[in-house]
Amino acid sequence: MLLVIGVYIVAGNLVNGAGGGGRALAKGAVPAAYRDLVQRWGNLCPAISPALLAAQLYQESGFNPDAQSPAAAQGIAQFIPGTWATHGVDGDGDGDRDVWDPKDAIPSAASYDCALAGYVEDVPGDATENMLAAYNAGAYAVIKYGGVPPYKETQNYVQTITSLQTSFAAPAGRVAPSEQAAAAIHYAQSKLGTPYLWGGNGTPDQGGRFDCSGLTKAAYESVGITLPRVANDQYNAGPHPGRDELLPGDLVFFSTDPTNSRAIDHVGIYVGGGYMIDAPYTGAVIRFDPIDTRKYFGATRVTADGAKALPTGV
């Protein structure tokens, strides 16, 4: 109870202006409406970061404030009613705690993480991994086993969130090249001239045709990496090199909204020299196109761990 009270006190300090800083979020990875909240509350305690908090929100709801699961989990942070009753905070200081309001739910998610970190602070090992394990399996299990418990589900959850947070953090240095890039490009090149098909996955019944994300998914699937089906989720499959750091094999993304990766509507595979291979639109064929257009959003260097961490549906 004292810990929960302490979290509320810290939360109140943040509402009144404390907090902020920490490692920057990747461009547009968090929708603009929530970016400042995630950046601010992601620094509530040392066990979390803005990128890790973003990874949890994306994993839980895909940043959908209206999400509701069959298990009655609610809102952008997917709190179940009992947990919300104990750990929900009035993040915006308006006098109520509304699980459907991201201005309350995002601060509450950070506060809950920090409360769990406090419960297991004396357990050996990595504080963040122990906190994530407590989120999944309960603090008692982490204390009992002296760290991440030997539960496959819990171990997978810890690995998933720690891998996924990389795609929400602005790279601290140059991003390592992808080992699978050349083979993915080779696959895409083999499809040059193929007519575009909306929803196309390249299957025989579709005449081997693709849409943009169907092509990129198939290209990386040919080297053993499974990407999500839609472009805006593919953006989260690894770290994000800058425009001047692009390498062949990077996925390049396009959007009408430069502040929100959830609005991405096109993707291609970079081949160098300012060009990509892409399946552009109905009536066109898979071809080379320039990437430097007004809709250019950013790039992702696909990694096996990053792709594996992505939820199957958000």
C-alpha positions in Angstrom: 0.0 0.0 0.0 2.9 2.4 0.8 4.4 1.7 -2.6 1.1 2.4 -4.4 0.8 5.7 -2.4 4.4 6.5 -3.4 3.6 5.9 -7.1 0.6 8.3 -6.8 2.9 10.9 -5.2 5.4 10.6 -8.1 2.6 10.7 -10.6 1.3 13.9 -9.0 4.8 15.4 -9.3 4.9 14.6 -13.0 1.5 16.2 -13.5 2.8 19.3 -11.9 5.9 19.5 -14.2 8.5 17.0 -13.1 9.9 14.3 -15.3 10.9 14.3 -19.0 14.1 13.6 -20.8 15.5 10.2 -21.5 16.2 8.5 -24.8 14.3 10.0 -27.7 11.5 8.1 -29.5 11.9 7.2 -33.2 10.3 9.6 -35.6 6.6 9.1 -35.8 6.7 5.6 -34.1 4.2 6.8 -31.5 1.2 8.8 -32.8 1.6 12.5 -32.3 -1.4 12.6 -30.0 0.4 10.3 -27.5 4.1 11.1 -28.1 4.5 13.7 -25.4 2.7 11.5 -22.8 4.8 8.5 -23.6 8.1 10.6 -23.6 7.2 12.2 -20.3 5.8 9.2 -18.4 8.3 6.8 -19.8 10.8 8.4 -17.5 8.8 7.8 -14.3 11.3 5.3 -12.9 14.6 3.8 -14.0 13.1 0.4 -14.9 11.2 1.9 -17.9 11.9 4.1 -20.8 9.7 6.0 -23.3 10.5 3.3 -25.9 9.7 0.4 -23.6 6.4 2.1 -22.6 5.6 2.6 -26.3 6.4 -1.0 -27.0 3.9 -2.1 -24.3 1.1 0.1 -25.6 1.7 -1.0 -29.1 1.7 -4.7 -28.1 -1.4 -4.2 -26.0 -3.6 -2.2 -28.3 -1.8 -0.8 -31.3 -2.3 2.6 -29.7 -6.1 2.2 -30.0 -7.8 4.1 -27.1 -11.0 2.2 -27.8 -9.6 -1.3 -27.7 -11.5 -3.9 -25.7 -10.4 -7.5 -25.4 -12.7 -10.6 -24.9 -11.1 -10.7 -21.4 -12.5 -7.2 -20.6 -9.2 -5.5 -20.9 -9.9 -1.9 -21.7 -8.4 1.1 -23.5 -5.0 2.0 -24.9 -3.1 0.2 -22.1 -5.6 -2.7 -21.8 -6.2 -2.6 -18.1 -8.6 -5.1 -16.6 -11.1 -3.5 -14.2 -9.5 -4.9 -11.0 -6.0 -3.7 -11.9 -7.4 -0.3 -13.0 -9.2 0.1 -9.6 -5.9 -0.3 -7.8 -3.4 1.2 -10.2 -5.3 3.7 -12.3 -4.1 7.3 -11.8 -5.5 10.7 -12.7 -2.8 11.5 -15.1 -4.2 14.8 -16.4 -5.3 16.1 -13.1 -8.9 16.7 -14.1 -10.3 14.9 -11.0 -11.2 11.6 -12.5 -9.5 8.3 -13.5 -10.8 7.2 -16.9 -9.5 4.0 -18.4 -10.6 5.1 -21.9 -8.7 8.4 -21.7 -5.1 8.0 -22.8 -4.2 11.0 -20.6 -5.0 8.8 -17.7 -4.3 5.3 -19.1 -0.8 6.0 -20.3 0.4 7.5 -17.0 -1.3 4.6 -15.2 0.6 2.1 -17.4 3.8 3.8 -16.4 2.8 4.0 -12.8 1.9 0.3 -12.8 5.2 -0.7 -14.3 7.0 1.3 -11.7 5.0 -0.2 -8.9 5.9 -3.7 -10.1 9.5 -2.6 -10.3 9.3 -1.6 -6.7 7.9 -4.9 -5.6 10.9 -6.8 -7.2 13.6 -4.2 -6.6 15.6 -6.5 -4.4 15.6 -9.4 -6.8 18.9 -10.1 -8.6 19.2 -9.5 -12.3 18.1 -6.8 -14.7 15.5 -4.5 -13.2 13.6 -4.0 -16.4 13.4 -7.7 -17.2 12.2 -8.4 -13.7 9.6 -5.7 -13.9 8.3 -7.2 -17.3 8.3 -10.6 -15.8 6.3 -9.4 -12.8 3.8 -7.7 -15.3 3.3 -11.1 -17.0 3.6 -13.6 -14.1 3.2 -11.6 -11.0 5.8 -10.2 -8.5 5.6 -13.3 -6.3 6.9 -15.6 -9.1 9.8 -13.2 -9.8 10.7 -13.1 -6.1 10.3 -16.9 -5.7 12.7 -17.7 -8.6 15.1 -14.9 -8.0 14.5 -13.3 -11.4 12.6 -14.1 -14.6 10.7 -17.3 -13.7 11.1 -20.4 -15.9 7.7 -20.0 -17.6 7.9 -20.0 -21.4 5.1 -17.4 -21.7 6.8 -15.0 -19.3 10.2 -15.5 -20.9 8.7 -14.8 -24.4 6.9 -11.7 -23.1 10.2 -10.3 -21.7 12.0 -11.1 -24.9 9.2 -9.6 -27.0 9.0 -6.2 -25.2 12.8 -5.8 -24.9 13.2 -6.5 -28.6 10.2 -4.4 -29.7 11.3 -1.4 -27.8 14.3 -1.0 -30.2 11.9 -0.1 -33.0 10.4 2.7 -30.9 13.7 4.3 -29.9 15.7 6.7 -32.0 19.0 4.8 -32.8 21.9 5.9 -30.5 24.4 5.2 -33.3 24.6 3.6 -36.7 22.3 0.7 -37.2 24.0 -2.6 -38.0 23.4 -3.9 -41.6 20.9 -6.7 -42.2 22.3 -10.1 -43.0 19.2 -11.0 -45.0 19.0 -7.8 -47.2 20.7 -9.1 -50.4 18.4 -12.2 -50.6 15.3 -10.1 -49.9 16.3 -7.7 -52.8 16.9 -10.7 -55.1 13.4 -12.0 -54.4 11.9 -8.6 -55.1 13.9 -8.2 -58.3 12.6 -11.5 -59.5 9.1 -10.0 -59.4 9.8 -6.9 -61.5 7.1 -6.4 -64.1 4.4 -8.4 -62.1 1.0 -6.6 -62.2 -0.2 -5.0 -58.9 -3.1 -6.6 -57.0 -4.7 -5.0 -54.0 -4.4 -7.5 -51.2 -2.1 -9.7 -53.3 0.2 -12.1 -51.5 1.8 -13.7 -54.6 -0.2 -16.9 -54.3 -1.0 -19.0 -57.4 -4.7 -18.3 -57.2 -3.8 -14.6 -57.4 -1.6 -15.1 -60.4 1.5 -14.4 -58.4 0.5 -10.8 -58.0 1.2 -8.5 -55.0 0.4 -5.2 -53.3 3.1 -3.2 -51.6 3.2 -4.9 -48.2 2.5 -8.3 -49.7 5.7 -7.9 -51.8 7.8 -6.8 -48.8 6.4 -9.6 -46.6 7.1 -12.2 -49.3 10.6 -10.9 -49.9 11.6 -11.2 -46.2 9.7 -14.5 -45.8 11.9 -15.9 -48.5 14.9 -15.5 -46.1 13.0 -16.8 -43.0 11.7 -13.6 -41.5 7.9 -13.3 -41.1 6.6 -9.7 -41.2 3.1 -8.5 -40.5 0.8 -8.2 -43.4 0.2 -4.4 -43.4 2.8 -1.7 -44.0 2.3 0.3 -40.8 3.0 -2.7 -38.7 6.1 -3.6 -40.8 7.5 -0.3 -39.7 8.1 -1.7 -36.3 10.2 -4.7 -37.4 13.5 -3.2 -36.4 15.5 0.0 -35.8 15.1 3.1 -38.0 18.2 4.4 -39.9 18.2 8.0 -41.1 17.8 9.0 -44.8 21.6 9.4 -45.1 22.2 5.9 -43.5 20.0 3.8 -45.8 21.4 0.5 -47.1 20.0 -1.9 -49.7 17.3 -4.1 -48.1 15.9 -1.5 -45.8 12.2 -1.1 -45.9 11.1 2.5 -46.9 7.8 3.9 -45.9 5.4 6.6 -47.1 2.6 8.4 -45.4 0.4 11.5 -45.7 0.9 12.1 -42.0 4.6 12.6 -41.1 3.9 12.3 -37.3 2.2 8.9 -37.1 3.5 5.5 -38.3 0.0 4.1 -37.9 -1.0 6.3 -41.0 1.7 4.7 -43.3 0.1 3.6 -46.6 3.0 2.4 -48.7 6.2 0.5 -48.4 9.0 -0.6 -50.7 12.5 -2.2 -50.5 15.4 0.1 -50.9 18.0 -0.9 -53.5 20.4 2.1 -53.4 20.9 5.3 -55.3 17.6 6.8 -54.0 15.5 4.0 -55.5 13.3 1.2 -54.3 11.5 -1.8 -55.7 7.8 -1.5 -55.0 4.3 -2.5 -56.0 2.8 0.9 -56.4 -0.9 0.9 -57.3 -3.7 -0.8 -59.3 -2.8 -0.7 -63.0 1.0 -0.5 -62.4 3.6 -3.3 -62.2 6.3 -4.0 -59.7 9.1 -1.6 -60.6 11.9 0.7 -59.5 10.7 4.1 -58.1 12.5 7.0 -56.4 12.0 7.2 -52.7 12.4 11.0 -52.3 8.9 12.2 -52.5 6.8 14.4 -50.3 5.3 11.4 -48.6 8.6 9.8 -47.6 8.2 8.9 -43.9 11.2 6.9 -42.8 12.9 3.5 -43.0 13.3 0.2 -41.0 16.2 -2.1 -41.0 14.4 -5.4 -40.5 15.8 -7.8 -37.9 14.7 -11.3 -37.1 14.2 -10.4 -33.4 12.3 -7.2 -34.3 10.0 -9.0 -36.7 9.4 -11.9 -34.3 8.4 -9.5 -31.5 5.6 -7.9 -33.5 2.0 -8.9 -32.4 0.0 -10.9 -34.9 -2.8 -8.4 -34.7 -3.1 -5.0 -33.1 
